[in-house]
Amino acid sequence: MTHEFDGKKYAKASAHQNEWGTRLIAELHLRGNERILDLGCGDGALTSRLALLVPEGEVLGIDASRGMIGAASPKAGSNLRFRRLDINELDFEDEFDVVFSNATLHWVKDHRRLLRNVRRALRPGGRLRFNFAGEGNCSRLCSAINEAMSRDEYRQLFEDFEWPWYMPGPDDYRLLAESSRFGMVRVWGENADRFFPDQAAMIGWIDQPGLVPFLANLSAEAKRSFRNFVVSRMIEETKRENGTCFETFRRINVSASVGR
Ligand SMILES: C[S@@+](CC[C@H](N)C(=O)[O-])C[C@H]1O[C@@H](n2cnc3c(N)ncnc32)[C@H](O)[C@@H]1O
């Protein structure tokens, strides 16, 4: 299942995703001629930075959301393309030197299939670098959402709802990744807990992308009241005296390469 996002709002509410992605890009130590695939490119901010670093290479950003691809497309250029595609349907073979993904793969449930498809997309000597949400990520938001979903007025609306995120612990993910056909695999957890500078910054992130999948099938009135319940619970639970708001951010980092 994929979801629809507002790329313009996301661009304004994604400071922390951008910060993690910037670090990930620096760690790639690109030569400048690589072909790169960015899984879940969102508004394309990181994808276009990758393209600047490979003037003799090429970058393709894929995302399932029309709103995100709409926000990314104006950034396309001579070595940068965007395409609307579900990560679950990757259909590339021997095409990329690097498969990159930041803050996305917790939206994908079947990582065995994902790793198989990424392995197929990579050329000999190619590598992947992922950072996505792991166990314990956004514990305050998850518990506020769970509380809202179990309230009398919403319980029935969520009877057939499928929880949108897969957030494994590093040990479980290591086992999975090591059973894939990569030559060298490294998996490690990371504590990236953070303080939002103020409640407005936190609310921006709750609205886009946080609550999107939970509101998708609600009426306009239920959308508003469910969202307001979660926002006020989050302010109660996370706001400090100095106005900042605390949330847990736990990440899974993965790097792996394909033999030549
Ligand atoms: C939090 S955003 C991250 C965007 C960008 N990588 C960044 O770091 O700013 C997650 C993105 O993953 C995309 N996404 C989630 N599930 C997807 C899927 N199955 N196929 C393609 N894109 C997906 C969403 O549309 C969204 O743009």
The ligand as a Gaussian input file, in Angstrom:
#p B3LYP/6-31G(d) Opt

LIG

0 1
 C        9.749000      10.778000       4.913000
 S        9.744000      10.803000       3.181000
 C       11.502000      10.825000       2.809000
 C       11.797000      11.570000       1.535000
 C       13.295000      11.778000       1.234000
 N       13.980000      10.530000       1.046000
 C       13.944000      12.566000       2.351000
 O       14.807000      12.012000       3.043000
 O       13.574000      13.741000       2.536000
 C        9.272000       9.148000       2.730000
 C        8.982000       9.005000       1.251000
 O        8.836000       7.633000       0.928000
 C        7.849000       7.528000      -0.070000
 N        7.345000       6.166000      -0.075000
 C        6.773000       5.476000       0.951000
 N        6.427000       4.251000       0.558000
 C        6.810000       4.145000      -0.744000
 C        6.739000       3.094000      -1.712000
 N        6.197000       1.915000      -1.434000
 N        7.217000       3.343000      -2.947000
 C        7.769000       4.532000      -3.264000
 N        7.862000       5.567000      -2.390000
 C        7.396000       5.369000      -1.143000
 C        6.811000       8.530000       0.335000
 O        5.947000       8.868000      -0.725000
 C        7.689000       9.675000       0.823000
 O        7.981000      10.559000      -0.225000

